[in-house]
Amino acid sequence: MAKGYVIASVTVHDDVAYQRYADLARDAMAKHGARILARGGRYAALEGKARQRNVILEFESFEAARRYWSSSEYQLARTHRIGAAEIDLCLVEGVT
């Protein structure tokens, strides 16, 4: 079965609110079996516009990743992110 990946590119505007989001999101990740492949760290814009923070999460499947995003735990975390950051967030199915 192909893995599922949540990929986020983020520009943070409110560090305090975003930290609360990140703390709650980590709890949701743990509950839903996320494996963090990238979080913060160095980045370079090779083409297009890059954001200051990039995250890649791996899940056992596309469906598991969607359940994480839809979960009450993640949606609670998300309420702290809205207005605190601009985000591009996508779900991608890996290759088998």
N, CA, C and O of each residue as an XYZ file, in Angstrom:
384
protein
N       0.844     -1.179      0.000
C       0.000      0.000      0.000
C       0.889      1.243      0.000
O       1.907      1.300      0.690
N       0.485      2.218     -0.779
C       1.250      3.461     -0.877
C       1.086      4.296      0.380
O       0.011      4.333      0.979
N       2.145      4.955      0.767
C       2.120      5.880      1.908
C       1.353      7.138      1.521
O       1.118      7.403      0.342
N       0.968      7.908      2.538
C       0.350      9.214      2.333
C       1.245     10.268      2.957
O       1.840     10.041      4.011
N       1.342     11.413      2.312
C       2.215     12.490      2.781
C       1.424     13.783      2.874
O       0.716     14.162      1.941
N       1.551     14.451      4.005
C       1.017     15.800      4.166
C       2.214     16.732      4.041
O       3.197     16.598      4.770
N       2.121     17.672      3.115
C       3.211     18.600      2.837
C       2.703     20.012      3.086
O       1.703     20.439      2.509
N       3.408     20.729      3.953
C       3.006     22.095      4.311
C       4.153     23.062      4.064
O       5.308     22.775      4.380
N       3.816     24.204      3.497
C       4.743     25.331      3.352
C       4.091     26.501      4.061
O       2.955     26.865      3.756
N       4.813     27.096      5.014
C       4.190     28.025      5.960
C       4.998     29.313      6.100
O       6.229     29.295      6.130
N       4.281     30.421      6.186
C       4.851     31.698      6.607
C       4.138     32.083      7.894
O       2.923     32.276      7.902
N       4.894     32.195      8.981
C       4.337     32.479     10.303
C       4.289     33.990     10.536
O       5.259     34.701     10.274
N       3.131     34.472     11.040
C       2.959     35.885     11.364
C       2.839     36.126     12.868
O       3.138     37.221     13.345
N       2.406     35.117     13.614
C       2.213     35.228     15.063
C       2.870     34.010     15.707
O       2.291     32.925     15.740
N       4.080     34.201     16.217
C       4.856     33.083     16.762
C       4.183     32.404     17.949
O       4.266     31.183     18.084
N       3.530     33.158     18.795
C       2.902     32.591     19.994
C       1.732     31.682     19.610
O       1.650     30.544     20.072
N       0.843     32.176     18.779
C      -0.307     31.377     18.346
C       0.151     30.171     17.535
O      -0.398     29.078     17.672
N       1.155     30.373     16.694
C       1.642     29.260     15.880
C       2.283     28.183     16.752
O       2.164     26.996     16.447
N       2.947     28.570     17.812
C       3.540     27.583     18.719
C       2.452     26.741     19.381
O       2.612     25.531     19.544
N       1.359     27.374     19.759
C       0.224     26.625     20.338
C      -0.309     25.631     19.315
O      -0.578     24.478     19.650
N      -0.463     26.074     18.066
C      -0.878     25.179     16.984
C       0.089     24.007     16.871
O      -0.334     22.852     16.829
N       1.380     24.300     16.822
C       2.389     23.257     16.639
C       2.348     22.238     17.776
O       2.473     21.037     17.534
N       2.176     22.702     19.004
C       2.101     21.798     20.147
C       0.910     20.855     20.030
O       1.040     19.650     20.246
N      -0.246     21.405     19.687
C      -1.448     20.586     19.552
C      -1.365     19.671     18.329
O      -1.822     18.528     18.369
N      -0.780     20.180     17.246
C      -0.636     19.363     16.036
C       0.278     18.168     16.300
O       0.027     17.080     15.784
N       1.330     18.351     17.090
C       2.218     17.226     17.436
C       1.459     16.128     18.170
O       1.693     14.943     17.934
N       0.550     16.522     19.061
C      -0.279     15.531     19.756
C      -1.133     14.754     18.750
O      -1.255     13.533     18.844
N      -1.718     15.467     17.796
C      -2.535     14.818     16.763
C      -1.679     13.905     15.886
O      -2.110     12.817     15.506
N      -0.472     14.353     15.569
C       0.439     13.519     14.760
C       0.733     12.213     15.474
O       0.682     11.142     14.869
N       1.038     12.299     16.752
C       1.365     11.100     17.527
C       0.179     10.142     17.554
O       0.351      8.934     17.389
N      -1.004     10.670     17.757
C      -2.202      9.830     17.823
C      -2.492      9.146     16.496
O      -3.021      8.034     16.471
N      -2.150      9.803     15.397
C      -2.488      9.281     14.069
C      -1.301      8.650     13.339
O      -1.383      8.365     12.144
N      -0.218      8.436     14.047
C       0.898      7.682     13.484
C       1.748      8.414     12.470
O       2.349      7.779     11.604
N       1.815      9.722     12.551
C       2.638     10.489     11.601
C       4.115     10.277     11.895
O       4.532     10.177     13.050
N       4.875     10.212     10.851
C       6.333     10.211     10.939
C       6.805     11.525     10.325
O       6.510     11.802      9.163
N       7.528     12.328     11.084
C       8.000     13.621     10.597
C       9.255     13.399      9.762
O      10.274     12.932     10.270
N       9.173     13.737      8.478
C      10.319     13.595      7.574
C      11.098     14.894      7.438
O      12.313     14.877      7.243
N      10.403     16.010      7.540
C      11.055     17.325      7.483
C      10.229     18.278      8.328
O       8.999     18.223      8.335
N      10.935     19.164      9.050
C      10.251     20.180      9.862
C      11.230     21.325     10.064
O      12.254     21.179     10.732
N      10.897     22.466      9.474
C      11.806     23.603      9.580
C      13.094     23.302      8.827
O      13.065     22.684      7.763
N      14.179     23.721      9.357
C      15.472     23.458      8.725
C      15.734     24.338      7.516
O      14.947     25.217      7.166
N      16.858     24.069      6.902
C      17.259     24.871      5.738
C      16.347     24.592      4.554
O      15.794     23.502      4.412
N      16.207     25.605      3.710
C      15.446     25.461      2.477
C      16.027     26.418      1.449
O      16.712     27.381      1.792
N      15.746     26.144      0.205
C      16.166     27.025     -0.883
C      15.074     27.019     -1.940
O      14.569     25.962     -2.319
N      14.718     28.191     -2.408
C      13.755     28.295     -3.500
C      14.483     27.981     -4.796
O      15.348     28.743     -5.228
N      14.139     26.874     -5.409
C      14.749     26.512     -6.684
C      13.933     27.075     -7.843
O      14.490     27.492     -8.859
N      12.626     27.084     -7.688
C      11.717     27.714     -8.648
C      10.485     28.143     -7.885
O      10.068     27.453     -6.954
N       9.900     29.249     -8.248
C       8.711     29.724     -7.558
C       9.044     30.343     -6.209
O      10.205     30.596     -5.888
N       8.002     30.579     -5.434
C       8.148     31.231     -4.132
C       8.260     30.182     -3.033
O       7.452     29.256     -2.970
N       9.249     30.323     -2.181
C       9.406     29.425     -1.034
C       8.891     30.116      0.215
O       8.919     31.343      0.312
N       8.427     29.337      1.157
C       8.002     29.859      2.453
C       9.057     29.504      3.487
O       9.872     28.609      3.263
N       9.044     30.206      4.627
C      10.097     30.082      5.636
C      10.089     28.766      6.383
O      11.114     28.384      6.948
N       8.977     28.060      6.407
C       8.880     26.819      7.184
C       8.230     25.755      6.308
O       7.208     26.005      5.670
N       8.825     24.577      6.282
C       8.325     23.483      5.459
C       8.282     22.217      6.293
O       9.196     21.928      7.065
N       7.193     21.463      6.122
C       6.974     20.255      6.906
C       6.507     19.150      5.967
O       5.673     19.379      5.091
N       7.050     17.952      6.156
C       6.578     16.771      5.435
C       6.287     15.690      6.467
O       7.158     15.311      7.250
N       5.044     15.196      6.457
C       4.619     14.130      7.353
C       4.295     12.891      6.535
O       3.676     12.986      5.475
N       4.708     11.736      7.021
C       4.421     10.472      6.349
C       3.413      9.681      7.187
O       3.525      9.609      8.411
N       2.434      9.094      6.510
C       1.425      8.256      7.144
C       1.395      6.903      6.437
O       1.925      6.764      5.335
N       0.783      5.920      7.064
C       0.756      4.568      6.506
C       0.018      4.505      5.168
O       0.259      3.606      4.362
N      -0.884      5.466      4.936
C      -1.640      5.486      3.684
C      -2.206      6.889      3.445
O      -2.189      7.744      4.330
N      -2.702      7.096      2.238
C      -3.380      8.348      1.886
C      -4.571      8.561      2.813
O      -4.798      9.665      3.307
N      -5.327      7.494      3.040
C      -6.513      7.572      3.888
C      -6.154      7.922      5.335
O      -6.859      8.699      5.978
N      -5.055      7.349      5.849
C      -4.619      7.655      7.213
C      -4.240      9.126      7.329
O      -4.530      9.760      8.344
N      -3.600      9.672      6.310
C      -3.231     11.088      6.313
C      -4.475     11.966      6.290
O      -4.535     12.988      6.974
N      -5.456     11.566      5.508
C      -6.713     12.334      5.453
C      -7.433     12.265      6.808
O      -8.003     13.264      7.248
N      -7.414     11.114      7.468
C      -8.036     10.989      8.796
C      -7.343     11.909      9.805
O      -8.001     12.523     10.644
N      -6.021     12.000      9.720
C      -5.279     12.927     10.586
C      -5.792     14.347     10.401
O      -6.144     15.018     11.371
N      -5.835     14.807      9.142
C      -6.252     16.180      8.870
C      -7.693     16.423      9.330
O      -8.010     17.496      9.844
N      -8.548     15.441      9.148
C      -9.961     15.578      9.492
C     -10.247     15.372     10.975
O     -11.350     15.668     11.435
N      -9.286     14.876     11.719
C      -9.515     14.521     13.122
C      -9.866     15.732     13.978
O      -9.473     16.860     13.682
N     -10.608     15.472     15.037
C     -10.957     16.545     15.965
C      -9.705     17.134     16.608
O      -9.664     18.328     16.903
N      -8.681     16.305     16.829
C      -7.433     16.788     17.425
C      -6.732     17.794     16.509
O      -6.287     18.850     16.960
N      -6.638     17.459     15.225
C      -5.968     18.383     14.307
C      -6.815     19.628     14.072
O      -6.285     20.736     13.996
N      -8.112     19.453     13.958
C      -8.968     20.612     13.714
C      -8.919     21.591     14.892
O      -9.011     22.802     14.689
N      -8.776     21.081     16.121
C      -8.584     21.959     17.272
C      -7.270     22.731     17.128
O      -7.237     23.943     17.336
N      -6.198     22.037     16.777
C      -4.907     22.699     16.567
C      -5.029     23.777     15.496
O      -4.505     24.881     15.647
N      -5.715     23.450     14.433
C      -5.873     24.346     13.288
C      -6.495     25.684     13.688
O      -6.164     26.715     13.103
N      -7.384     25.682     14.668
C      -8.018     26.941     15.083
C      -6.987     27.942     15.590
O      -7.207     29.150     15.504
N      -5.873     27.460     16.111
C      -4.812     28.352     16.604
C      -3.917     28.850     15.469
O      -3.238     29.866     15.613
N      -3.916     28.147     14.356
C      -3.083     28.530     13.215
C      -3.759     29.569     12.339
O      -3.093     30.420     11.750
N      -5.075     29.503     12.252
C      -5.810     30.425     11.378
C      -5.549     31.855     11.846
O      -5.791     32.198     13.003
N      -5.056     32.677     10.934
C      -4.703     34.059     11.251
C      -3.281     34.226     11.748
O      -2.736     35.330     11.716
N      -2.669     33.132     12.209
C      -1.298     33.198     12.718
C      -0.269     32.879     11.637
O       0.918     33.169     11.787
N      -0.745     32.276     10.542
C       0.187     31.870      9.488
C      -0.547     31.722      8.162
O      -1.745     31.441      8.120
N       0.201     31.917      7.081
C      -0.275     31.564      5.746
C       0.272     30.175      5.476
O       1.422     29.885      5.808
N      -0.541     29.310      4.873
C      -0.099     27.942      4.664
C      -0.608     27.402      3.335
O      -1.744     27.657      2.936
N       0.241     26.665      2.671
C      -0.147     25.822      1.544
C      -0.008     24.410      2.071
O       1.071     24.020      2.518
N      -1.076     23.641      2.027
C      -1.101     22.309      2.614
C      -1.685     21.352      1.597
O      -2.767     21.595      1.061
N      -0.977     20.261      1.327
C      -1.520     19.293      0.393
C      -1.276     17.880      0.894
O      -0.393     17.631      1.715
N      -2.073     16.975      0.384
C      -1.986     15.558      0.687
C      -1.584     14.859     -0.609
O      -2.207     15.065     -1.650
N      -0.546     14.037     -0.541
C      -0.016     13.370     -1.728
C       0.104     11.886     -1.455
O       0.559     11.481     -0.386
N      -0.302     11.074     -2.414
C      -0.112      9.633     -2.303
C       1.258      9.260     -2.849
O       1.643      9.697     -3.934
N       1.988      8.456     -2.096
C       3.290      7.990     -2.530
C       3.187      6.917     -3.606
O       2.091      6.482     -3.961
N       4.307      6.506     -4.105
C       4.338      5.442     -5.115
C       4.380      4.085     -4.421
O       4.853      3.971     -3.290
N       3.892      3.074     -5.095
C       3.929      1.726     -4.524
C       5.067      0.932     -5.102
O       5.257     -0.229     -4.740
